[in-house]
Amino acid sequence: MRIVVLTGAGISAESGVPTFRDADGLWEGHDVDDVATPEGFARDPDLVQRFYDARRRAVASVVPNAAHRALARLEGAFGEDLLVVTQNVDDLHERAGTSNLVHMHGELRRALCAGCGARPVWDADLEPRPPCPACGERMLRPDVVWFGEMPYELDRIEQALAACDVFASIGTSGAVYPAAGYAALAAAWGAWTVELNLEPSDALVPFDDARSGRAGELVPAWVEELLATRNEEESTGAPTERD
Ligand code: BV8
């Protein structure tokens, strides 16, 4: 069984990381257009650097929750047959033990050099305009995909969606494309789709299984179901019908 899991801000909410939507699109009091677009960065680079410097510092002080840990357990059993695609820029999946992971909107803990394109791991503030470790230019920005910019690893994601048997959408409002179209794409390719979210998102195509609640409860329960099914298959040798 091949699985693709898409996660959004809701999976990190229980670690204390503010979501995009619950703040009504106002992050830490800033308008999204001012802090998550190239135009906003061009208008006031120091404001944007301070916004991401504050978020980078904040993420360093939180820890993964039961939902992140459950997905790491799932990777322990399914290995390469599980791909986690996250819209989140925090490193909580990695810290919980997930390694088969795509950060399609980039990462707070990386910088991107507008001069040479290097993407160094980065934990310090960027507002002081430090030199790029690769080229020495002082043109480092957060390695985060802003609105209007190309997300990372889209081909790899779309290939995984075409091949997966199960697609799970966890903690995302389905407000941002192309991620918001992935459930419909997976379904069109024949996958069984499930949503684990605080409230039903306004999905383009209904999920086969939509469960409402907190990720910290829903995700471990769902993972235990998958692991039980896999154990059953392994013990009897016959693939069980998907419920
Ligand atoms: C692109 C940056 C071309 C880093 C982010 C019209 C005009 C202009 C553009 C567009 C347009 N229509 C579509 C677009 C494209 C645009 C877009 O989608 N705009 C939207 C606003 C309409 N998309 C882009 O620009 C993308 N690039 O399209 O390039 C292209 C197109 C196709 C193919 C190739 C290229 C780039 C998008 C990336 C933007 N950058 N982040 C940063 O985070 O600072 S996206 C930003 O929004 C966040 O990363 C976050 O991930 C995302 C919001 O989504 P969610 O993660 O879902 O978070 P949200 O708060 O919305 O929802 C949380 C959910 O969790 C809720 O449902 C809530 O109920 C639930 N929840 C809360 N608590 C819990 C919980 N669930 C469970 N348990 C809990 N405890």
py3Dmol code that shows the C-alpha trace and the ligand (Angstrom):
import py3Dmol

protein = """\
ATOM      1  CA  MET A   1       0.000   0.000   0.000  1.00  0.00           C
ATOM      2  CA  ARG A   2       1.473   3.388  -1.034  1.00  0.00           C
ATOM      3  CA  ILE A   3       0.466   6.419   0.994  1.00  0.00           C
ATOM      4  CA  VAL A   4       0.812  10.179   0.460  1.00  0.00           C
ATOM      5  CA  VAL A   5       0.107  12.410   3.443  1.00  0.00           C
ATOM      6  CA  LEU A   6      -0.340  16.191   2.959  1.00  0.00           C
ATOM      7  CA  THR A   7      -0.004  18.252   6.125  1.00  0.00           C
ATOM      8  CA  GLY A   8      -0.792  21.891   6.851  1.00  0.00           C
ATOM      9  CA  ALA A   9      -0.612  24.323   9.717  1.00  0.00           C
ATOM     10  CA  GLY A  10      -3.224  22.373  11.709  1.00  0.00           C
ATOM     11  CA  ILE A  11      -0.792  19.533  12.478  1.00  0.00           C
ATOM     12  CA  SER A  12       1.602  21.996  14.099  1.00  0.00           C
ATOM     13  CA  ALA A  13      -1.145  23.929  15.889  1.00  0.00           C
ATOM     14  CA  GLU A  14      -1.003  21.491  18.811  1.00  0.00           C
ATOM     15  CA  SER A  15       2.670  22.198  19.198  1.00  0.00           C
ATOM     16  CA  GLY A  16       1.768  25.832  19.716  1.00  0.00           C
ATOM     17  CA  VAL A  17       2.598  27.074  16.185  1.00  0.00           C
ATOM     18  CA  PRO A  18      -0.054  29.605  15.051  1.00  0.00           C
ATOM     19  CA  THR A  19      -1.967  28.598  11.901  1.00  0.00           C
ATOM     20  CA  PHE A  20      -2.367  30.870   8.918  1.00  0.00           C
ATOM     21  CA  ARG A  21      -6.183  30.729   8.817  1.00  0.00           C
ATOM     22  CA  ASP A  22      -6.978  31.017  12.536  1.00  0.00           C
ATOM     23  CA  ALA A  23      -5.180  34.331  12.430  1.00  0.00           C
ATOM     24  CA  ASP A  24      -7.535  35.218   9.550  1.00  0.00           C
ATOM     25  CA  GLY A  25      -4.538  35.493   7.295  1.00  0.00           C
ATOM     26  CA  LEU A  26      -2.924  37.985   9.658  1.00  0.00           C
ATOM     27  CA  TRP A  27       0.286  36.483  10.941  1.00  0.00           C
ATOM     28  CA  GLU A  28       1.513  38.123  14.101  1.00  0.00           C
ATOM     29  CA  GLY A  29      -0.493  41.201  13.106  1.00  0.00           C
ATOM     30  CA  HIS A  30       0.934  41.418   9.588  1.00  0.00           C
ATOM     31  CA  ASP A  31      -1.060  41.349   6.351  1.00  0.00           C
ATOM     32  CA  VAL A  32      -0.139  38.254   4.307  1.00  0.00           C
ATOM     33  CA  ASP A  33       0.616  40.445   1.277  1.00  0.00           C
ATOM     34  CA  ASP A  34       3.197  42.375   3.279  1.00  0.00           C
ATOM     35  CA  VAL A  35       5.097  39.368   4.623  1.00  0.00           C
ATOM     36  CA  ALA A  36       4.462  36.365   2.289  1.00  0.00           C
ATOM     37  CA  THR A  37       4.880  37.830  -1.208  1.00  0.00           C
ATOM     38  CA  PRO A  38       7.970  38.880  -3.212  1.00  0.00           C
ATOM     39  CA  GLU A  39       6.352  42.317  -3.597  1.00  0.00           C
ATOM     40  CA  GLY A  40       6.095  42.669   0.180  1.00  0.00           C
ATOM     41  CA  PHE A  41       9.761  41.696   0.517  1.00  0.00           C
ATOM     42  CA  ALA A  42      10.768  44.241  -2.133  1.00  0.00           C
ATOM     43  CA  ARG A  43       8.747  46.964  -0.363  1.00  0.00           C
ATOM     44  CA  ASP A  44      10.143  46.359   3.119  1.00  0.00           C
ATOM     45  CA  PRO A  45      12.793  43.622   3.351  1.00  0.00           C
ATOM     46  CA  ASP A  46      13.619  44.318   7.002  1.00  0.00           C
ATOM     47  CA  LEU A  47       9.951  43.882   8.024  1.00  0.00           C
ATOM     48  CA  VAL A  48       9.809  40.501   6.232  1.00  0.00           C
ATOM     49  CA  GLN A  49      13.182  39.387   7.626  1.00  0.00           C
ATOM     50  CA  ARG A  50      12.046  40.311  11.171  1.00  0.00           C
ATOM     51  CA  PHE A  51       8.747  38.403  10.632  1.00  0.00           C
ATOM     52  CA  TYR A  52      10.573  35.213   9.636  1.00  0.00           C
ATOM     53  CA  ASP A  53      13.364  35.697  12.201  1.00  0.00           C
ATOM     54  CA  ALA A  54      10.655  35.764  14.911  1.00  0.00           C
ATOM     55  CA  ARG A  55       8.952  32.626  13.513  1.00  0.00           C
ATOM     56  CA  ARG A  56      12.306  30.807  13.198  1.00  0.00           C
ATOM     57  CA  ARG A  57      13.088  31.580  16.833  1.00  0.00           C
ATOM     58  CA  ALA A  58       9.555  30.568  17.926  1.00  0.00           C
ATOM     59  CA  VAL A  59       9.744  27.162  16.199  1.00  0.00           C
ATOM     60  CA  ALA A  60      13.049  26.426  17.939  1.00  0.00           C
ATOM     61  CA  SER A  61      11.179  26.573  21.253  1.00  0.00           C
ATOM     62  CA  VAL A  62       8.305  24.160  20.437  1.00  0.00           C
ATOM     63  CA  VAL A  63       8.333  20.357  20.075  1.00  0.00           C
ATOM     64  CA  PRO A  64       6.621  17.822  17.798  1.00  0.00           C
ATOM     65  CA  ASN A  65       3.254  16.512  19.000  1.00  0.00           C
ATOM     66  CA  ALA A  66       1.560  13.092  18.935  1.00  0.00           C
ATOM     67  CA  ALA A  67       0.430  13.599  15.334  1.00  0.00           C
ATOM     68  CA  HIS A  68       3.997  14.187  14.079  1.00  0.00           C
ATOM     69  CA  ARG A  69       5.216  11.199  16.098  1.00  0.00           C
ATOM     70  CA  ALA A  70       2.459   8.943  14.710  1.00  0.00           C
ATOM     71  CA  LEU A  71       3.459   9.782  11.133  1.00  0.00           C
ATOM     72  CA  ALA A  72       7.082   8.925  11.987  1.00  0.00           C
ATOM     73  CA  ARG A  73       5.852   5.540  13.303  1.00  0.00           C
ATOM     74  CA  LEU A  74       3.947   5.059  10.054  1.00  0.00           C
ATOM     75  CA  GLU A  75       7.162   5.679   8.082  1.00  0.00           C
ATOM     76  CA  GLY A  76       8.904   3.114  10.290  1.00  0.00           C
ATOM     77  CA  ALA A  77       6.420   0.491   9.032  1.00  0.00           C
ATOM     78  CA  PHE A  78       5.872   1.646   5.434  1.00  0.00           C
ATOM     79  CA  GLY A  79       9.294   3.082   4.608  1.00  0.00           C
ATOM     80  CA  GLU A  80       9.518   4.381   1.030  1.00  0.00           C
ATOM     81  CA  ASP A  81       5.829   3.555   0.513  1.00  0.00           C
ATOM     82  CA  LEU A  82       4.948   6.638   2.601  1.00  0.00           C
ATOM     83  CA  LEU A  83       5.656  10.200   1.450  1.00  0.00           C
ATOM     84  CA  VAL A  84       4.820  13.147   3.692  1.00  0.00           C
ATOM     85  CA  VAL A  85       4.278  16.404   1.770  1.00  0.00           C
ATOM     86  CA  THR A  86       4.075  19.388   4.107  1.00  0.00           C
ATOM     87  CA  GLN A  87       3.007  22.963   3.450  1.00  0.00           C
ATOM     88  CA  ASN A  88       4.541  23.838   6.807  1.00  0.00           C
ATOM     89  CA  VAL A  89       7.889  25.556   7.042  1.00  0.00           C
ATOM     90  CA  ASP A  90       8.656  24.331  10.572  1.00  0.00           C
ATOM     91  CA  ASP A  91      10.912  21.296  11.173  1.00  0.00           C
ATOM     92  CA  LEU A  92       8.582  19.373  13.471  1.00  0.00           C
ATOM     93  CA  HIS A  93       8.140  16.399  11.097  1.00  0.00           C
ATOM     94  CA  GLU A  94      11.928  15.931  10.909  1.00  0.00           C
ATOM     95  CA  ARG A  95      12.331  16.288  14.649  1.00  0.00           C
ATOM     96  CA  ALA A  96       9.648  13.597  15.163  1.00  0.00           C
ATOM     97  CA  GLY A  97      11.625  11.225  12.892  1.00  0.00           C
ATOM     98  CA  THR A  98      10.018  11.563   9.448  1.00  0.00           C
ATOM     99  CA  SER A  99      12.656  11.544   6.698  1.00  0.00           C
ATOM    100  CA  ASN A 100      10.652  10.773   3.538  1.00  0.00           C
ATOM    101  CA  LEU A 101       9.462  14.371   3.445  1.00  0.00           C
ATOM    102  CA  VAL A 102       8.889  17.234   0.992  1.00  0.00           C
ATOM    103  CA  HIS A 103       8.698  20.837   2.220  1.00  0.00           C
ATOM    104  CA  MET A 104       6.772  22.204  -0.772  1.00  0.00           C
ATOM    105  CA  HIS A 105       6.613  25.731   0.712  1.00  0.00           C
ATOM    106  CA  GLY A 106      10.230  25.739   1.886  1.00  0.00           C
ATOM    107  CA  GLU A 107      11.739  25.750   5.370  1.00  0.00           C
ATOM    108  CA  LEU A 108      12.248  28.319   8.113  1.00  0.00           C
ATOM    109  CA  ARG A 109      15.582  26.646   8.941  1.00  0.00           C
ATOM    110  CA  ARG A 110      17.045  27.349   5.508  1.00  0.00           C
ATOM    111  CA  ALA A 111      18.070  30.590   3.818  1.00  0.00           C
ATOM    112  CA  LEU A 112      18.008  31.203   0.066  1.00  0.00           C
ATOM    113  CA  CYS A 113      20.696  33.327  -1.567  1.00  0.00           C
ATOM    114  CA  ALA A 114      19.150  35.647  -4.172  1.00  0.00           C
ATOM    115  CA  GLY A 115      22.656  35.982  -5.601  1.00  0.00           C
ATOM    116  CA  CYS A 116      23.818  32.400  -6.182  1.00  0.00           C
ATOM    117  CA  GLY A 117      20.754  30.284  -5.361  1.00  0.00           C
ATOM    118  CA  ALA A 118      22.420  28.444  -2.457  1.00  0.00           C
ATOM    119  CA  ARG A 119      20.005  27.100   0.197  1.00  0.00           C
ATOM    120  CA  PRO A 120      22.132  26.771   3.342  1.00  0.00           C
ATOM    121  CA  VAL A 121      20.685  25.386   6.593  1.00  0.00           C
ATOM    122  CA  TRP A 122      20.137  28.548   8.640  1.00  0.00           C
ATOM    123  CA  ASP A 123      19.206  29.078  12.311  1.00  0.00           C
ATOM    124  CA  ALA A 124      20.316  32.671  12.927  1.00  0.00           C
ATOM    125  CA  ASP A 125      18.526  35.939  12.160  1.00  0.00           C
ATOM    126  CA  LEU A 126      18.637  37.241   8.594  1.00  0.00           C
ATOM    127  CA  GLU A 127      17.746  40.867   9.316  1.00  0.00           C
ATOM    128  CA  PRO A 128      21.417  41.761  10.005  1.00  0.00           C
ATOM    129  CA  ARG A 129      22.096  40.789   6.341  1.00  0.00           C
ATOM    130  CA  PRO A 130      24.791  38.144   6.932  1.00  0.00           C
ATOM    131  CA  PRO A 131      26.984  37.036   3.996  1.00  0.00           C
ATOM    132  CA  CYS A 132      25.986  33.949   1.993  1.00  0.00           C
ATOM    133  CA  PRO A 133      28.297  31.035   3.027  1.00  0.00           C
ATOM    134  CA  ALA A 134      28.624  30.077  -0.656  1.00  0.00           C
ATOM    135  CA  CYS A 135      29.173  33.377  -2.482  1.00  0.00           C
ATOM    136  CA  GLY A 136      29.685  35.986   0.254  1.00  0.00           C
ATOM    137  CA  GLU A 137      26.936  38.253  -1.109  1.00  0.00           C
ATOM    138  CA  ARG A 138      24.624  39.813   1.483  1.00  0.00           C
ATOM    139  CA  MET A 139      21.460  38.704  -0.376  1.00  0.00           C
ATOM    140  CA  LEU A 140      20.072  35.972   1.868  1.00  0.00           C
ATOM    141  CA  ARG A 141      16.261  35.718   2.280  1.00  0.00           C
ATOM    142  CA  PRO A 142      14.130  33.082   4.040  1.00  0.00           C
ATOM    143  CA  ASP A 143      13.990  29.880   1.934  1.00  0.00           C
ATOM    144  CA  VAL A 144      10.204  30.046   1.965  1.00  0.00           C
ATOM    145  CA  VAL A 145       7.874  29.893  -1.053  1.00  0.00           C
ATOM    146  CA  TRP A 146       5.797  33.082  -1.097  1.00  0.00           C
ATOM    147  CA  PHE A 147       2.502  33.579  -2.922  1.00  0.00           C
ATOM    148  CA  GLY A 148       3.176  33.772  -6.650  1.00  0.00           C
ATOM    149  CA  GLU A 149       6.415  31.743  -6.332  1.00  0.00           C
ATOM    150  CA  MET A 150       6.945  28.176  -7.550  1.00  0.00           C
ATOM    151  CA  PRO A 151       6.603  25.551  -4.807  1.00  0.00           C
ATOM    152  CA  TYR A 152       9.392  22.948  -4.473  1.00  0.00           C
ATOM    153  CA  GLU A 153       9.443  19.358  -5.872  1.00  0.00           C
ATOM    154  CA  LEU A 154       6.080  19.496  -7.663  1.00  0.00           C
ATOM    155  CA  ASP A 155       7.029  16.723 -10.114  1.00  0.00           C
ATOM    156  CA  ARG A 156       8.000  14.371  -7.282  1.00  0.00           C
ATOM    157  CA  ILE A 157       4.721  15.142  -5.484  1.00  0.00           C
ATOM    158  CA  GLU A 158       2.557  14.629  -8.566  1.00  0.00           C
ATOM    159  CA  GLN A 159       4.281  11.309  -9.383  1.00  0.00           C
ATOM    160  CA  ALA A 160       3.589  10.119  -5.819  1.00  0.00           C
ATOM    161  CA  LEU A 161      -0.063  11.210  -6.090  1.00  0.00           C
ATOM    162  CA  ALA A 162      -0.467   9.247  -9.335  1.00  0.00           C
ATOM    163  CA  ALA A 163       0.936   6.099  -7.721  1.00  0.00           C
ATOM    164  CA  CYS A 164      -0.618   6.182  -4.249  1.00  0.00           C
ATOM    165  CA  ASP A 165      -3.407   3.963  -2.924  1.00  0.00           C
ATOM    166  CA  VAL A 166      -4.234   6.206   0.048  1.00  0.00           C
ATOM    167  CA  PHE A 167      -4.104  10.023   0.264  1.00  0.00           C
ATOM    168  CA  ALA A 168      -4.528  11.721   3.634  1.00  0.00           C
ATOM    169  CA  SER A 169      -4.983  15.466   4.142  1.00  0.00           C
ATOM    170  CA  ILE A 170      -4.169  16.551   7.691  1.00  0.00           C
ATOM    171  CA  GLY A 171      -4.630  19.998   9.262  1.00  0.00           C
ATOM    172  CA  THR A 172      -5.038  22.038   6.116  1.00  0.00           C
ATOM    173  CA  SER A 173      -7.846  24.368   5.071  1.00  0.00           C
ATOM    174  CA  GLY A 174      -7.387  23.650   1.378  1.00  0.00           C
ATOM    175  CA  ALA A 175      -7.040  27.379   0.717  1.00  0.00           C
ATOM    176  CA  VAL A 176      -3.685  27.387  -1.057  1.00  0.00           C
ATOM    177  CA  TYR A 177      -2.848  25.937  -4.486  1.00  0.00           C
ATOM    178  CA  PRO A 178      -1.457  23.743  -5.910  1.00  0.00           C
ATOM    179  CA  ALA A 179      -1.656  21.784  -2.582  1.00  0.00           C
ATOM    180  CA  ALA A 180      -5.420  22.357  -2.374  1.00  0.00           C
ATOM    181  CA  GLY A 181      -5.910  20.378  -5.579  1.00  0.00           C
ATOM    182  CA  TYR A 182      -3.971  17.274  -4.458  1.00  0.00           C
ATOM    183  CA  ALA A 183      -6.886  15.339  -2.929  1.00  0.00           C
ATOM    184  CA  ALA A 184      -8.911  15.625  -6.144  1.00  0.00           C
ATOM    185  CA  LEU A 185      -5.829  14.625  -8.184  1.00  0.00           C
ATOM    186  CA  ALA A 186      -5.172  11.551  -6.017  1.00  0.00           C
ATOM    187  CA  ALA A 187      -8.851  10.569  -6.204  1.00  0.00           C
ATOM    188  CA  ALA A 188      -8.810  10.926  -9.986  1.00  0.00           C
ATOM    189  CA  TRP A 189      -5.880   8.481 -10.019  1.00  0.00           C
ATOM    190  CA  GLY A 190      -7.932   6.010  -7.937  1.00  0.00           C
ATOM    191  CA  ALA A 191      -6.641   6.652  -4.417  1.00  0.00           C
ATOM    192  CA  TRP A 192      -8.770   6.330  -1.285  1.00  0.00           C
ATOM    193  CA  THR A 193      -8.828   9.807   0.274  1.00  0.00           C
ATOM    194  CA  VAL A 194      -9.190  10.706   3.949  1.00  0.00           C
ATOM    195  CA  GLU A 195      -9.258  14.085   5.707  1.00  0.00           C
ATOM    196  CA  LEU A 196      -8.227  14.507   9.335  1.00  0.00           C
ATOM    197  CA  ASN A 197      -8.981  18.102  10.265  1.00  0.00           C
ATOM    198  CA  LEU A 198     -10.453  20.216  13.054  1.00  0.00           C
ATOM    199  CA  GLU A 199     -13.383  20.954  10.756  1.00  0.00           C
ATOM    200  CA  PRO A 200     -14.293  19.776   7.243  1.00  0.00           C
ATOM    201  CA  SER A 201     -12.369  21.876   4.689  1.00  0.00           C
ATOM    202  CA  ASP A 202     -14.128  23.188   1.584  1.00  0.00           C
ATOM    203  CA  ALA A 203     -12.676  20.425  -0.582  1.00  0.00           C
ATOM    204  CA  LEU A 204     -13.201  20.468  -4.371  1.00  0.00           C
ATOM    205  CA  VAL A 205     -14.119  16.749  -4.317  1.00  0.00           C
ATOM    206  CA  PRO A 206     -15.526  15.099  -1.154  1.00  0.00           C
ATOM    207  CA  PHE A 207     -13.110  12.829   0.729  1.00  0.00           C
ATOM    208  CA  ASP A 208     -13.959   9.117   0.957  1.00  0.00           C
ATOM    209  CA  ASP A 209     -13.507   9.447   4.724  1.00  0.00           C
ATOM    210  CA  ALA A 210     -13.654  12.829   6.513  1.00  0.00           C
ATOM    211  CA  ARG A 211     -12.945  12.878  10.246  1.00  0.00           C
ATOM    212  CA  SER A 212     -13.228  16.031  12.366  1.00  0.00           C
ATOM    213  CA  GLY A 213     -11.179  16.589  15.493  1.00  0.00           C
ATOM    214  CA  ARG A 214      -7.731  17.504  16.740  1.00  0.00           C
ATOM    215  CA  ALA A 215      -4.756  16.106  14.852  1.00  0.00           C
ATOM    216  CA  GLY A 216      -3.185  14.937  18.120  1.00  0.00           C
ATOM    217  CA  GLU A 217      -6.060  12.465  18.548  1.00  0.00           C
ATOM    218  CA  LEU A 218      -7.153  11.703  14.971  1.00  0.00           C
ATOM    219  CA  VAL A 219      -3.719  10.994  13.489  1.00  0.00           C
ATOM    220  CA  PRO A 220      -2.471   8.421  16.039  1.00  0.00           C
ATOM    221  CA  ALA A 221      -5.834   6.582  15.793  1.00  0.00           C
ATOM    222  CA  TRP A 222      -5.699   6.561  11.994  1.00  0.00           C
ATOM    223  CA  VAL A 223      -2.072   5.371  12.009  1.00  0.00           C
ATOM    224  CA  GLU A 224      -2.943   2.532  14.414  1.00  0.00           C
ATOM    225  CA  GLU A 225      -5.714   1.448  11.997  1.00  0.00           C
ATOM    226  CA  LEU A 226      -3.249   1.371   9.085  1.00  0.00           C
ATOM    227  CA  LEU A 227      -0.664  -0.543  11.107  1.00  0.00           C
ATOM    228  CA  ALA A 228      -3.311  -3.082  12.202  1.00  0.00           C
ATOM    229  CA  THR A 229      -4.369  -3.571   8.587  1.00  0.00           C
ATOM    230  CA  ARG A 230      -0.766  -4.058   7.541  1.00  0.00           C
ATOM    231  CA  ASN A 231      -0.139  -6.581  10.321  1.00  0.00           C
ATOM    232  CA  GLU A 232      -3.281  -8.475   9.307  1.00  0.00           C
ATOM    233  CA  GLU A 233      -2.156  -8.539   5.678  1.00  0.00           C
ATOM    234  CA  GLU A 234       1.286  -9.752   6.693  1.00  0.00           C
ATOM    235  CA  SER A 235      -0.066 -12.479   8.965  1.00  0.00           C
ATOM    236  CA  THR A 236      -2.658 -13.813   6.501  1.00  0.00           C
ATOM    237  CA  GLY A 237      -0.749 -12.906   3.359  1.00  0.00           C
ATOM    238  CA  ALA A 238      -4.019 -11.728   1.748  1.00  0.00           C
ATOM    239  CA  PRO A 239      -4.535  -7.957   1.193  1.00  0.00           C
ATOM    240  CA  THR A 240      -7.620  -6.891   3.153  1.00  0.00           C
ATOM    241  CA  GLU A 241     -10.381  -4.986   1.377  1.00  0.00           C
ATOM    242  CA  ARG A 242     -10.097  -1.252   2.033  1.00  0.00           C
ATOM    243  CA  ASP A 243     -12.998  -0.394   4.371  1.00  0.00           C
TER     244      ASP A 243
END
"""
ligand_1 = """\
80
BV8
C 1.952 29.033 -7.251
C 4.803 30.536 2.886
C 2.360 28.962 -9.564
C 5.638 30.287 4.013
C 2.774 29.808 1.956
C -5.150 33.806 -7.746
C -4.278 34.873 -7.769
C -2.927 34.725 -7.459
C -2.445 33.494 -7.115
C -3.335 32.451 -7.096
C -4.673 32.571 -7.410
N -5.245 31.361 -7.286
C -4.335 30.465 -6.916
C -3.175 31.125 -6.809
C -1.947 30.576 -6.454
C -1.627 30.830 -4.992
C -2.797 30.550 -4.077
O -3.130 29.400 -3.858
N -3.425 31.598 -3.550
C -4.569 31.379 -2.695
C -4.545 32.391 -1.570
C -5.812 31.479 -3.550
N -0.593 29.874 -4.757
C 0.659 30.245 -4.947
O 1.015 31.374 -5.210
C 1.666 29.119 -4.874
N 2.486 29.177 -6.045
O 0.774 28.849 -7.445
O 2.872 29.111 -8.266
C 2.138 27.519 -9.801
C 0.842 27.006 -9.903
C 0.657 25.658 -10.141
C 1.745 24.849 -10.286
C 3.013 25.391 -10.178
C 3.221 26.716 -9.906
C 2.562 29.283 -3.671
C 1.761 29.074 -2.433
C 2.696 29.096 -1.228
C 2.387 30.298 -0.398
N 3.189 30.267 0.808
N 3.553 29.829 2.992
C 5.003 30.649 5.273
O 4.309 29.786 5.793
O 5.213 31.772 5.738
S 1.238 29.167 2.102
C 0.660 29.487 3.651
O -0.697 29.177 3.603
C 1.247 28.583 4.716
O 2.383 27.921 4.277
C 0.199 27.553 4.986
O 0.680 26.290 4.703
C -0.839 27.878 3.977
C -2.208 27.854 4.599
O -2.624 26.633 4.499
P -2.826 25.659 5.768
O -1.545 24.990 6.057
O -4.010 24.859 5.404
O -3.135 26.529 7.025
P -4.513 27.181 7.416
O -4.259 28.012 8.608
O -5.120 27.770 6.181
O -5.470 25.963 7.835
C -5.208 25.255 9.014
C -6.220 24.128 9.047
O -5.943 23.329 10.177
C -7.650 24.612 9.189
O -8.482 23.872 8.314
C -7.986 24.298 10.651
O -9.350 23.923 10.792
C -7.116 23.111 10.917
N -6.693 22.976 12.307
C -6.410 23.966 13.198
N -6.045 23.409 14.366
C -6.080 22.052 14.198
C -6.492 21.783 12.894
N -6.634 20.533 12.426
C -6.357 19.518 13.274
N -5.962 19.712 14.547
C -5.807 20.949 15.045
N -5.422 21.115 16.315
"""
view = py3Dmol.view(width=600, height=400)
view.addModel(protein, "pdb")
view.setStyle({"model": 0}, {"cartoon": {"style": "trace"}})
view.addModel(ligand_1, "xyz")
view.setStyle({"model": 1}, {"stick": {}})
view.zoomTo()
view.show()
